[in-house]
Amino acid sequence: MANLRKIILFFIIFSGVFYFLRSNAYLSNRILLADLTGVVALYSTIGLIFSFISTFAIQKEWDNWNSLRDSVREEVDSIEELWLWVDHLKNEAGERIKHSILQYLELMIRNGFRQEGDGDQSEEGGQMLIRFRDSIMDVSKDHPDLTTTSFSLFSDILRHIKDRLRFSSRHLPEIVYGVLTFATILTITLPLLIGVRDIWLDYVFTSSIATLAFAIYTVIRDLNQPLRPGGWHLTTRDYERLLARLKK
């Protein structure tokens, strides 16, 4: 929804710029009367370069986004599996593990992922995982025969957390993002210098090209920052659903 508002706002602003430039008789006539055969061919080359870069960026970011979402789902599934396993212990050590699980889920829901943009667990989250591990070790002391299963399930959770942190910190290389931004600016602005004698036909094609280029750039920028609010950003919904199930 936020991206749609950005695109609509861009369309309105671009329409105003288009009207201002085309209402300037000198500039409009100079553009329309110019021989634009070579200009159109050059612009087509710029559009082709933009399409190559954007295709690469979207594919790369989409794969990373899917991996990030999968790591969150697998982390939640592993936590639920550990809960179901310790639920059969019916002892104090098992209750401590269940308490640690509830605390961890509540922490993730409360804090979200704001502090994990650099690929490291937040300090509070790290301390929570230490207490989580200590509760697992308590079970091992009381029930040595359960050590392998306990740490195996906990290791799965840690592995998925590391995957989540790794995928959430992956971004497009700065030079690629910079080239994409420059190509987007060229794709949006240069059609304003290519005139068509029919003003409405000119407006439809020019605004369509510019809006499409801006929409593609917005999608890539959104996917490149999965921890920031946007159309594609990581939420705590999976943790909330699990917490609700476990408290029933």
Contacts in CASP RR format, 6 or more apart in sequence:
PFRMAT RR
TARGET T0000
AUTHOR 0000-0000-0000
METHOD contacts of the structure
MODEL  1
MANLRKIILFFIIFSGVFYFLRSNAYLSNRILLADLTGVVALYSTIGLIF
SFISTFAIQKEWDNWNSLRDSVREEVDSIEELWLWVDHLKNEAGERIKHS
ILQYLELMIRNGFRQEGDGDQSEEGGQMLIRFRDSIMDVSKDHPDLTTTS
FSLFSDILRHIKDRLRFSSRHLPEIVYGVLTFATILTITLPLLIGVRDIW
LDYVFTSSIATLAFAIYTVIRDLNQPLRPGGWHLTTRDYERLLARLKK
1 231 0 8 1.000
2 229 0 8 1.000
2 230 0 8 1.000
2 231 0 8 1.000
3 215 0 8 1.000
3 218 0 8 1.000
3 219 0 8 1.000
3 222 0 8 1.000
3 230 0 8 1.000
3 231 0 8 1.000
6 218 0 8 1.000
7 211 0 8 1.000
7 214 0 8 1.000
7 215 0 8 1.000
7 218 0 8 1.000
10 210 0 8 1.000
10 211 0 8 1.000
10 214 0 8 1.000
11 207 0 8 1.000
11 211 0 8 1.000
14 188 0 8 1.000
14 207 0 8 1.000
14 210 0 8 1.000
14 211 0 8 1.000
14 214 0 8 1.000
15 203 0 8 1.000
15 207 0 8 1.000
17 192 0 8 1.000
18 192 0 8 1.000
18 203 0 8 1.000
18 206 0 8 1.000
18 207 0 8 1.000
21 27 0 8 1.000
21 28 0 8 1.000
21 192 0 8 1.000
22 28 0 8 1.000
22 199 0 8 1.000
22 202 0 8 1.000
22 203 0 8 1.000
28 195 0 8 1.000
31 193 0 8 1.000
31 194 0 8 1.000
31 195 0 8 1.000
32 195 0 8 1.000
32 196 0 8 1.000
32 197 0 8 1.000
36 194 0 8 1.000
36 195 0 8 1.000
39 193 0 8 1.000
39 194 0 8 1.000
40 194 0 8 1.000
43 190 0 8 1.000
43 191 0 8 1.000
43 194 0 8 1.000
46 183 0 8 1.000
46 186 0 8 1.000
46 187 0 8 1.000
46 190 0 8 1.000
47 183 0 8 1.000
47 187 0 8 1.000
49 183 0 8 1.000
50 183 0 8 1.000
50 184 0 8 1.000
50 186 0 8 1.000
50 187 0 8 1.000
50 213 0 8 1.000
53 176 0 8 1.000
53 179 0 8 1.000
53 180 0 8 1.000
53 183 0 8 1.000
54 180 0 8 1.000
54 183 0 8 1.000
54 216 0 8 1.000
54 217 0 8 1.000
54 220 0 8 1.000
56 176 0 8 1.000
57 172 0 8 1.000
57 176 0 8 1.000
57 177 0 8 1.000
57 180 0 8 1.000
57 220 0 8 1.000
57 224 0 8 1.000
58 216 0 8 1.000
58 219 0 8 1.000
58 220 0 8 1.000
58 223 0 8 1.000
60 172 0 8 1.000
61 172 0 8 1.000
61 220 0 8 1.000
61 223 0 8 1.000
61 224 0 8 1.000
62 223 0 8 1.000
64 167 0 8 1.000
64 170 0 8 1.000
64 223 0 8 1.000
64 226 0 8 1.000
65 223 0 8 1.000
65 226 0 8 1.000
65 232 0 8 1.000
67 163 0 8 1.000
67 167 0 8 1.000
68 164 0 8 1.000
68 167 0 8 1.000
68 168 0 8 1.000
68 226 0 8 1.000
68 234 0 8 1.000
69 234 0 8 1.000
71 160 0 8 1.000
71 163 0 8 1.000
71 164 0 8 1.000
71 167 0 8 1.000
72 160 0 8 1.000
72 164 0 8 1.000
72 234 0 8 1.000
72 238 0 8 1.000
73 238 0 8 1.000
74 156 0 8 1.000
74 160 0 8 1.000
74 163 0 8 1.000
75 157 0 8 1.000
75 160 0 8 1.000
75 161 0 8 1.000
75 163 0 8 1.000
75 164 0 8 1.000
76 238 0 8 1.000
76 239 0 8 1.000
76 242 0 8 1.000
78 153 0 8 1.000
78 156 0 8 1.000
78 157 0 8 1.000
78 160 0 8 1.000
79 101 0 8 1.000
79 104 0 8 1.000
79 105 0 8 1.000
79 157 0 8 1.000
79 242 0 8 1.000
80 242 0 8 1.000
80 245 0 8 1.000
80 246 0 8 1.000
81 153 0 8 1.000
81 156 0 8 1.000
82 97 0 8 1.000
82 101 0 8 1.000
82 153 0 8 1.000
82 154 0 8 1.000
82 157 0 8 1.000
83 98 0 8 1.000
83 101 0 8 1.000
83 246 0 8 1.000
85 149 0 8 1.000
85 153 0 8 1.000
86 94 0 8 1.000
86 97 0 8 1.000
86 98 0 8 1.000
86 139 0 8 1.000
87 98 0 8 1.000
89 139 0 8 1.000
89 143 0 8 1.000
89 146 0 8 1.000
91 142 0 8 1.000
93 135 0 8 1.000
93 138 0 8 1.000
93 139 0 8 1.000
93 141 0 8 1.000
93 142 0 8 1.000
93 143 0 8 1.000
94 135 0 8 1.000
94 139 0 8 1.000
96 135 0 8 1.000
96 138 0 8 1.000
96 139 0 8 1.000
97 132 0 8 1.000
97 135 0 8 1.000
97 136 0 8 1.000
97 139 0 8 1.000
98 246 0 8 1.000
99 135 0 8 1.000
100 128 0 8 1.000
100 131 0 8 1.000
100 132 0 8 1.000
100 135 0 8 1.000
101 132 0 8 1.000
101 246 0 8 1.000
102 243 0 8 1.000
102 246 0 8 1.000
102 247 0 8 1.000
103 128 0 8 1.000
103 131 0 8 1.000
104 125 0 8 1.000
104 128 0 8 1.000
104 129 0 8 1.000
104 132 0 8 1.000
105 239 0 8 1.000
105 242 0 8 1.000
105 243 0 8 1.000
105 246 0 8 1.000
106 243 0 8 1.000
107 124 0 8 1.000
107 125 0 8 1.000
107 128 0 8 1.000
108 236 0 8 1.000
108 239 0 8 1.000
109 236 0 8 1.000
109 239 0 8 1.000
109 240 0 8 1.000
109 243 0 8 1.000
111 122 0 8 1.000
111 124 0 8 1.000
111 125 0 8 1.000
112 236 0 8 1.000
113 168 0 8 1.000
113 227 0 8 1.000
113 234 0 8 1.000
113 236 0 8 1.000
114 227 0 8 1.000
115 122 0 8 1.000
115 123 0 8 1.000
116 122 0 8 1.000
116 165 0 8 1.000
116 168 0 8 1.000
116 169 0 8 1.000
116 227 0 8 1.000
117 168 0 8 1.000
117 169 0 8 1.000
117 227 0 8 1.000
118 169 0 8 1.000
119 165 0 8 1.000
119 166 0 8 1.000
119 168 0 8 1.000
119 169 0 8 1.000
120 165 0 8 1.000
121 129 0 8 1.000
121 161 0 8 1.000
121 165 0 8 1.000
129 158 0 8 1.000
129 161 0 8 1.000
132 154 0 8 1.000
133 154 0 8 1.000
136 150 0 8 1.000
136 151 0 8 1.000
136 154 0 8 1.000
139 146 0 8 1.000
139 147 0 8 1.000
139 150 0 8 1.000
140 146 0 8 1.000
140 147 0 8 1.000
140 150 0 8 1.000
140 151 0 8 1.000
167 226 0 8 1.000
168 226 0 8 1.000
168 227 0 8 1.000
168 234 0 8 1.000
171 177 0 8 1.000
171 224 0 8 1.000
171 225 0 8 1.000
172 180 0 8 1.000
172 220 0 8 1.000
172 224 0 8 1.000
177 224 0 8 1.000
180 217 0 8 1.000
180 220 0 8 1.000
181 217 0 8 1.000
184 213 0 8 1.000
184 214 0 8 1.000
184 216 0 8 1.000
184 217 0 8 1.000
187 209 0 8 1.000
187 210 0 8 1.000
187 213 0 8 1.000
188 209 0 8 1.000
188 210 0 8 1.000
188 213 0 8 1.000
188 214 0 8 1.000
191 205 0 8 1.000
191 206 0 8 1.000
191 209 0 8 1.000
191 210 0 8 1.000
192 206 0 8 1.000
194 206 0 8 1.000
195 202 0 8 1.000
196 202 0 8 1.000
196 205 0 8 1.000
219 232 0 8 1.000
222 230 0 8 1.000
222 231 0 8 1.000
222 232 0 8 1.000
222 233 0 8 1.000
223 232 0 8 1.000
225 233 0 8 1.000
226 232 0 8 1.000
226 233 0 8 1.000
226 234 0 8 1.000
227 233 0 8 1.000
227 234 0 8 1.000
END
